[in-house]
């Protein structure tokens, strides 16, 4: 029997994200098809804000997808970026072609809108080594931390692993990232310690890739016994410096304007993630987590 799909998800953004969506509702050649509930969409939306890119935001109902959207991306997954191509390129072409996969979309936007005066600073370093290092740690975020988040929040009694094991695994992947932050890049260890970002004083795509899940960490405290489990200040033992540096990054990223502007009211996420906490959602991410597969 097919799994029952809960279609009670609220239909649109609220709070700050609603104001931003309304401000970008007018027709525009560059369109972001998204869903307010989706952290992968929030990645792309954050970059659009950071790069000051004019665009149209189109909210997709996951249970009633419009033919126009499905023609662009037959899988029906968000985010999908409809990019104008042809004469005028990404900023003025007439034909629209799709891009999907949030990390691909984010890198495209950073490269296509690269005028510093108009679009602000690049989100990947100019130095080839530092750019490659960022991509290595983007991979760590996408393939270690984020799957660990879903394994943690989808834990239920009777799983083959305990909630304590899920917590230890997730926090271990965060600590690995933070230790790399603390090493610093070409600017040295002092820059890495001072932060607040992965690249010290420079906000980058590494920060963008994890920001949506940083905002969602409160859901683990809300739903899982024992909560997130990050030690309080002064109680980190041998990892005290690591957790101090994490808090510096976390406090900065959840307060960043591009992150708060793309966030709906907390209560909406509590409602949306209840099905994850109960492990009843049939999203592709949840199904891949259950099977131990790579996230889509």
C-alpha positions as CSV (number, residue, x, y, z in Angstrom):
1,X,0.0,0.0,0.0
2,X,1.4,3.4,-0.9
3,X,2.5,5.5,2.1
4,X,0.0,8.1,3.2
5,X,1.2,11.6,2.2
6,X,0.4,14.4,4.6
7,X,-0.7,17.4,2.4
8,X,-1.3,19.8,5.3
9,X,1.9,21.8,4.8
10,X,1.2,25.5,4.8
11,X,1.0,26.9,1.3
12,X,3.3,29.9,1.5
13,X,5.9,31.8,3.4
14,X,5.2,33.9,6.5
15,X,7.2,36.5,8.4
16,X,10.3,38.0,6.9
17,X,10.3,35.5,4.0
18,X,6.8,36.5,3.1
19,X,7.8,40.1,2.8
20,X,10.8,39.1,0.6
21,X,8.6,36.8,-1.6
22,X,6.1,39.6,-2.1
23,X,8.9,42.0,-3.1
24,X,10.0,39.5,-5.7
25,X,6.6,38.4,-7.0
26,X,6.7,40.5,-10.2
27,X,7.5,38.8,-13.6
28,X,11.2,38.6,-14.2
29,X,13.3,36.5,-16.6
30,X,15.3,34.9,-13.8
31,X,13.0,32.8,-11.6
32,X,13.7,30.8,-8.5
33,X,11.1,28.1,-8.0
34,X,11.1,27.2,-4.3
35,X,9.3,26.1,-1.2
36,X,9.5,28.0,2.0
37,X,10.0,24.8,4.0
38,X,13.1,23.6,2.1
39,X,16.6,24.3,3.4
40,X,18.1,23.6,-0.1
41,X,15.9,26.4,-1.5
42,X,17.0,28.7,1.3
43,X,20.6,28.2,0.2
44,X,19.8,29.6,-3.3
45,X,17.7,32.4,-1.9
46,X,20.5,33.5,0.5
47,X,22.9,33.8,-2.4
48,X,20.3,35.8,-4.5
49,X,20.2,38.2,-1.5
50,X,23.9,38.3,-1.0
51,X,24.6,39.0,-4.7
52,X,21.8,41.5,-5.0
53,X,20.4,39.7,-8.0
54,X,17.0,40.8,-9.4
55,X,14.7,37.8,-9.7
56,X,11.2,36.5,-9.4
57,X,10.4,34.1,-6.5
58,X,7.8,31.5,-7.4
59,X,6.4,29.4,-4.5
60,X,5.8,25.8,-5.5
61,X,3.0,23.7,-3.9
62,X,4.7,20.3,-3.5
63,X,1.3,18.6,-3.9
64,X,0.0,20.6,-6.9
65,X,2.9,21.4,-9.1
66,X,2.2,23.7,-12.1
67,X,2.8,22.4,-15.6
68,X,5.2,25.3,-16.3
69,X,7.4,24.2,-13.4
70,X,7.3,20.5,-14.4
71,X,8.3,21.4,-17.9
72,X,11.4,22.9,-16.5
73,X,12.2,20.1,-14.0
74,X,10.2,16.9,-14.6
75,X,11.4,15.6,-11.2
76,X,9.5,18.4,-9.6
77,X,12.2,19.1,-7.1
78,X,13.1,22.5,-5.6
79,X,15.1,24.6,-5.9
80,X,14.9,25.1,-9.6
81,X,16.4,28.2,-11.2
82,X,15.0,29.2,-14.6
83,X,17.8,31.0,-16.3
84,X,17.4,33.2,-19.3
85,X,19.8,32.2,-22.1
86,X,20.5,33.2,-25.6
87,X,21.2,36.8,-26.7
88,X,21.8,38.7,-23.5
89,X,22.9,35.6,-21.5
90,X,21.8,35.0,-17.9
91,X,20.9,38.7,-17.5
92,X,18.7,39.2,-20.5
93,X,18.2,36.1,-22.7
94,X,14.7,35.2,-23.9
95,X,14.8,31.4,-23.6
96,X,14.7,29.9,-20.1
97,X,16.8,26.8,-19.2
98,X,16.7,25.1,-15.8
99,X,19.4,24.6,-13.2
100,X,18.8,22.5,-10.1
101,X,20.9,21.1,-7.2
102,X,21.3,23.9,-4.7
103,X,25.1,23.9,-4.6
104,X,25.2,24.2,-8.4
105,X,22.7,27.0,-8.4
106,X,24.7,28.9,-5.7
107,X,28.0,28.6,-7.6
108,X,26.3,29.7,-10.9
109,X,24.8,32.8,-9.3
110,X,28.2,33.7,-7.7
111,X,29.9,33.4,-11.1
112,X,27.2,34.9,-13.3
113,X,26.7,38.0,-11.1
114,X,30.3,38.8,-10.4
115,X,30.5,42.6,-10.7
116,X,31.7,43.7,-7.3
117,X,30.1,47.1,-7.5
118,X,26.7,45.8,-8.5
119,X,26.7,42.3,-6.8
120,X,29.1,42.6,-3.9
121,X,32.1,40.4,-3.1
122,X,32.5,36.9,-4.5
123,X,31.4,34.0,-2.3
124,X,34.3,31.8,-3.3
125,X,38.0,33.0,-3.0
126,X,40.0,34.1,-6.0
127,X,43.0,32.0,-4.9
128,X,42.8,28.6,-6.6
129,X,43.8,26.7,-3.5
130,X,41.4,28.5,-1.1
131,X,38.6,28.0,-3.6
132,X,39.3,24.3,-3.8
133,X,39.5,24.1,0.0
134,X,36.1,25.7,0.2
135,X,34.7,23.1,-2.1
136,X,36.2,20.3,0.0
137,X,34.3,21.6,3.1
138,X,31.1,22.3,1.1
139,X,31.3,18.6,0.4
140,X,31.7,17.8,4.1
141,X,28.7,19.9,4.9
142,X,26.6,18.3,2.2
143,X,27.7,14.7,2.7
144,X,28.4,14.5,6.4
145,X,26.7,17.2,8.5
146,X,23.4,17.4,6.6
147,X,22.8,13.7,6.4
148,X,23.7,13.5,10.1
149,X,21.0,16.2,10.8
150,X,18.3,14.1,9.1
151,X,19.5,10.8,10.8
152,X,19.2,12.6,14.1
153,X,15.8,14.3,13.7
154,X,14.3,11.2,12.1
155,X,15.4,8.9,14.9
156,X,12.5,7.1,16.6
157,X,12.4,4.3,19.1
158,X,13.1,1.0,17.5
159,X,15.7,2.3,15.1
160,X,18.9,0.2,14.8
161,X,20.9,3.1,16.2
162,X,20.2,5.1,19.4
163,X,19.4,8.8,19.6
164,X,22.7,9.1,21.5
165,X,24.6,7.6,18.6
166,X,22.8,9.9,16.2
167,X,23.7,12.9,18.4
168,X,27.4,11.9,18.7
169,X,27.7,11.3,14.9
170,X,26.1,14.7,14.1
171,X,28.1,16.7,16.6
172,X,31.3,14.9,15.5
173,X,30.9,16.1,11.9
174,X,30.3,19.7,13.2
175,X,33.4,19.6,15.3
176,X,35.4,18.4,12.3
177,X,34.3,21.5,10.3
178,X,34.9,23.8,13.2
179,X,38.5,22.5,13.7
180,X,39.1,23.4,10.0
181,X,37.7,26.9,10.6
182,X,40.1,27.3,13.5
183,X,43.1,26.4,11.4
184,X,42.5,29.4,9.2
185,X,43.4,29.7,5.5
186,X,46.0,31.8,3.8
187,X,45.4,34.5,6.5
188,X,46.6,32.1,9.2
189,X,45.3,30.6,12.4
190,X,44.6,33.9,14.1
191,X,42.0,34.8,11.4
192,X,40.6,31.3,11.8
193,X,40.1,31.7,15.6
194,X,38.7,35.2,15.3
195,X,36.1,34.3,12.7
196,X,33.3,34.6,12.6
197,X,33.0,32.8,9.2
198,X,34.7,29.8,7.8
199,X,37.1,32.1,6.0
200,X,37.6,34.3,9.0
201,X,36.2,37.8,8.3
202,X,34.9,36.8,4.8
203,X,31.4,35.3,4.3
204,X,31.5,32.5,1.8
205,X,29.6,29.6,0.2
206,X,30.8,27.3,2.9
207,X,28.7,29.4,5.4
208,X,25.8,29.5,3.0
209,X,25.7,25.8,2.6
210,X,25.2,25.2,6.4
211,X,23.2,28.3,7.3
212,X,19.7,26.8,6.6
213,X,20.3,23.9,8.9
214,X,21.9,26.1,11.6
215,X,18.5,27.9,11.7
216,X,16.7,24.6,12.0
217,X,18.8,23.2,14.9
218,X,16.1,24.4,17.4
219,X,13.9,21.7,16.0
220,X,16.2,19.0,17.4
221,X,15.9,20.6,20.8
222,X,12.1,20.8,20.3
223,X,11.6,17.2,19.2
224,X,14.4,14.9,20.3
225,X,15.0,13.6,23.9
226,X,18.2,15.2,25.3
227,X,18.1,17.9,22.6
228,X,21.0,19.0,20.4
229,X,23.6,18.3,23.2
230,X,26.1,21.1,22.5
231,X,27.9,21.8,25.8
232,X,27.1,25.1,27.5
233,X,29.9,27.7,27.7
234,X,32.6,26.5,30.2
235,X,31.4,22.9,30.0
236,X,33.1,21.7,26.8
237,X,36.0,20.0,28.4
238,X,38.8,19.2,25.8
239,X,36.5,20.7,23.1
240,X,35.9,24.0,24.9
241,X,37.7,26.0,22.2
242,X,35.9,24.2,19.4
243,X,32.5,24.9,20.9
244,X,33.4,28.5,21.6
245,X,34.4,29.0,17.9
246,X,31.1,27.2,16.9
247,X,29.0,29.6,18.9
248,X,30.8,32.5,17.3
249,X,29.9,31.2,13.8
250,X,26.4,30.1,14.8
251,X,25.5,33.5,16.4
252,X,26.8,35.3,13.3
253,X,25.1,33.2,10.7
254,X,21.6,33.0,12.3
255,X,21.7,36.8,12.6
256,X,22.9,37.5,9.0
257,X,20.4,39.6,7.1
258,X,20.2,37.3,4.0
259,X,19.4,34.4,6.4
260,X,16.8,36.1,8.5
261,X,15.1,37.6,5.4
262,X,14.6,34.1,3.9
263,X,13.1,32.7,7.1
264,X,9.4,32.1,7.8
265,X,8.0,32.1,11.3
266,X,9.4,29.4,13.6
267,X,6.0,27.9,14.2
268,X,5.8,26.9,10.5
269,X,9.0,24.8,10.7
270,X,7.8,23.2,13.9
271,X,4.7,22.0,12.0
272,X,6.6,21.1,8.8
273,X,9.3,19.0,10.7
274,X,6.9,17.1,12.9
275,X,6.6,14.4,10.2
276,X,10.5,14.2,10.1
277,X,10.6,13.9,13.9
278,X,8.0,11.1,13.7
279,X,9.8,9.6,10.6
280,X,6.6,9.6,8.6
281,X,7.4,12.0,5.9
282,X,7.7,10.7,2.4
283,X,10.1,13.4,1.1
284,X,12.9,12.1,-1.1
285,X,15.4,13.4,1.6
286,X,13.7,11.4,4.3
287,X,13.4,8.2,2.2
288,X,17.1,8.4,1.3
289,X,18.0,8.9,5.0
290,X,16.0,5.7,5.9
291,X,17.8,3.7,3.2
292,X,21.2,5.1,4.1
293,X,21.5,6.5,0.6
294,X,23.1,9.8,-0.6
295,X,20.6,12.7,-0.3
296,X,19.0,13.8,-3.6
